[in-house]
Protein backbone atom coordinates (compact mmCIF):
# COMPACT_ATOMS: atom_id res chain seq x y z
CA UNK A 1 0.00 0.00 0.00
CA UNK A 2 1.33 3.42 -0.96
CA UNK A 3 0.50 6.99 0.02
CA UNK A 4 1.45 9.14 -2.94
CA UNK A 5 2.16 12.74 -1.87
CA UNK A 6 0.62 15.38 -4.14
CA UNK A 7 3.40 17.99 -4.56
CA UNK A 8 1.04 20.76 -5.69
CA UNK A 9 -1.30 20.12 -2.75
CA UNK A 10 0.59 19.79 0.55
CA UNK A 11 -1.17 17.47 2.95
CA UNK A 12 -2.98 15.54 0.20
CA UNK A 13 -2.18 11.94 -0.66
CA UNK A 14 -3.47 9.36 -3.10
CA UNK A 15 -3.75 6.04 -1.29
CA UNK A 16 -3.13 3.08 -3.62
CA UNK A 17 -4.10 -0.42 -2.44
CA UNK A 18 -2.72 -3.06 -4.82
CA UNK A 19 -3.62 -6.74 -4.75
CA UNK A 20 -0.21 -8.45 -4.70
CA UNK A 21 -1.63 -11.95 -4.26
CA UNK A 22 -2.44 -14.44 -6.99
CA UNK A 23 -6.15 -14.48 -6.08
CA UNK A 24 -8.88 -11.89 -6.45
CA UNK A 25 -10.26 -10.27 -3.31
CA UNK A 26 -13.21 -8.04 -2.47
CA UNK A 27 -12.60 -4.66 -0.85
CA UNK A 28 -14.93 -1.82 -0.09
CA UNK A 29 -15.43 1.05 2.27
CA UNK A 30 -12.38 2.60 3.78
CA UNK A 31 -8.82 1.95 4.83
CA UNK A 32 -7.90 2.33 8.49
CA UNK A 33 -4.79 4.52 8.38
CA UNK A 34 -2.71 4.88 11.54
CA UNK A 35 0.20 7.34 11.78
CA UNK A 36 3.36 6.05 13.48
CA UNK A 37 6.06 8.01 15.34
CA UNK A 38 9.85 7.69 15.01
CA UNK A 39 9.80 4.79 17.52
CA UNK A 40 7.29 3.01 15.20
CA UNK A 41 4.52 3.38 17.79
CA UNK A 42 0.96 4.21 16.74
CA UNK A 43 -0.09 7.83 17.24
CA UNK A 44 -3.64 7.37 18.50
CA UNK A 45 -4.22 11.05 19.36
CA UNK A 46 -4.61 12.19 15.74
CA UNK A 47 -8.34 12.65 15.02
CA UNK A 48 -9.29 10.63 11.92
CA UNK A 49 -12.55 10.94 9.99
CA UNK A 50 -13.79 8.60 7.29
CA UNK A 51 -15.56 10.71 4.67
CA UNK A 52 -17.90 9.52 1.89
CA UNK A 53 -15.68 11.14 -0.72
CA UNK A 54 -16.07 11.04 -3.70
CA UNK A 55 -19.19 9.09 -2.76
CA UNK A 56 -20.62 6.19 -0.80
CA UNK A 57 -18.55 3.03 -0.36
CA UNK A 58 -18.60 0.58 -3.27
CA UNK A 59 -17.62 -3.10 -3.39
CA UNK A 60 -14.60 -3.67 -5.61
CA UNK A 61 -13.43 -7.06 -6.89
CA UNK A 62 -9.68 -6.54 -6.93
CA UNK A 63 -8.02 -8.93 -9.38
CA UNK A 64 -4.31 -9.81 -8.91
CA UNK A 65 -2.15 -6.81 -9.82
CA UNK A 66 -5.09 -4.37 -9.78
CA UNK A 67 -5.31 -1.30 -7.52
CA UNK A 68 -8.06 0.52 -5.63
CA UNK A 69 -7.66 4.18 -4.64
CA UNK A 70 -8.72 6.62 -1.94
CA UNK A 71 -7.97 10.24 -1.17
CA UNK A 72 -6.33 11.22 2.12
CA UNK A 73 -6.18 14.76 3.42
CA UNK A 74 -3.93 15.66 6.33
CA UNK A 75 -4.40 18.85 8.28
CA UNK A 76 -0.79 19.89 8.78
CA UNK A 77 0.33 21.62 11.92
CA UNK A 78 3.37 23.23 13.48
CA UNK A 79 5.77 20.87 15.29
CA UNK A 80 5.83 23.32 18.23
CA UNK A 81 2.02 22.99 18.66
CA UNK A 82 1.14 20.45 21.41
CA UNK A 83 -1.86 19.33 19.29
CA UNK A 84 0.41 18.40 16.37
CA UNK A 85 1.96 14.92 16.16
CA UNK A 86 4.87 14.09 13.87
CA UNK A 87 4.29 10.96 11.79
CA UNK A 88 7.27 9.13 10.32
CA UNK A 89 5.13 6.49 8.64
CA UNK A 90 1.73 4.81 8.55
CA UNK A 91 0.15 1.40 8.86
CA UNK A 92 -2.96 0.62 6.90
CA UNK A 93 -5.68 -2.02 6.74
CA UNK A 94 -8.84 -2.18 4.64
CA UNK A 95 -11.75 -2.08 7.10
CA UNK A 96 -13.22 -5.31 5.71
CA UNK A 97 -9.99 -7.36 5.91
CA UNK A 98 -7.76 -8.72 8.67
CA UNK A 99 -4.17 -7.63 9.20
CA UNK A 100 -2.27 -4.45 8.45
CA UNK A 101 0.65 -3.40 6.27
CA UNK A 102 3.06 -0.50 6.14
CA UNK A 103 1.83 2.29 3.89
CA UNK A 104 4.89 3.69 2.16
CA UNK A 105 4.90 7.46 1.61
CA UNK A 106 5.88 7.98 -2.04
CA UNK A 107 7.30 11.33 -3.05
CA UNK A 108 9.62 11.79 -0.12
CA UNK A 109 12.61 11.40 -2.49
CA UNK A 110 14.23 8.82 -0.20
CA UNK A 111 14.28 11.26 2.69
CA UNK A 112 12.95 10.32 6.13
CA UNK A 113 9.27 11.19 6.41
CA UNK A 114 8.19 13.77 8.99
CA UNK A 115 4.58 14.84 8.58
CA UNK A 116 3.26 17.20 11.29
CA UNK A 117 -0.36 16.05 11.70
CA UNK A 118 -3.30 17.68 13.41
CA UNK A 119 -5.98 15.46 11.81
CA UNK A 120 -6.68 13.08 8.91
CA UNK A 121 -9.61 12.60 6.53
CA UNK A 122 -9.85 9.39 4.54
CA UNK A 123 -12.12 8.96 1.52
CA UNK A 124 -13.79 5.78 0.28
CA UNK A 125 -11.98 3.18 -1.80
CA UNK A 126 -12.74 3.51 -5.50
CA UNK A 127 -11.77 1.42 -8.57
CA UNK A 128 -10.26 4.45 -10.40
CA UNK A 129 -8.49 7.66 -9.39
CA UNK A 130 -11.08 10.06 -10.84
CA UNK A 131 -12.38 12.37 -8.13
CA UNK A 132 -10.75 10.66 -5.15
CA UNK A 133 -8.47 13.56 -4.18
CA UNK A 134 -10.02 16.21 -1.97
Residue, then its C-alpha position, 0 to 999 in steps of 0.5 A: x500500500x502506498x500513500x502518494x504525496x501530491x506535490x502541488x497540494x501539501x497534505x494531500x495523498x493518493x492512497x493506492x491499495x494493490x492486490x499483490x496476491x495471486x487471487x482476487x479479493x473483495x474490498x470496499x469502504x475505507x482503509x484504516x490509516x494509523x500514523x506512526x512516530x519515530x519509535x514506530x509506535x501508533x499515534x492514537x491522538x490524531x483525530x481521523x474521519x472517514x468521509x464519503x468522498x467522492x461518494x458512498x462506499x462501493x464493493x470492488x473485486x480486486x483482481x491480482x495486480x489491480x489497484x483501488x484508490x482513496x484520497x487522504x487529506x492531512x491537516x498539517x500543523x506546526x511541530x511546536x504545537x502540542x496538538x500536532x503529532x509528527x508521523x514518520x510512517x503509517x500502517x494501513x488495513x482495509x476495514x473489511x480485511x484482517x491484518x495491516x501493512x506498512x503504507x509507504x509514503x511515495x514522493x519523499x525522495x528517499x528522505x525520512x518522512x516527517x509529517x506534522x499532523x493535526x488530523x486526517x480525513x480518509x475517503x472511500x476506496x474507488x476502482x479508479x483515481x477520478x475524483x478521489x483527491x479532496 
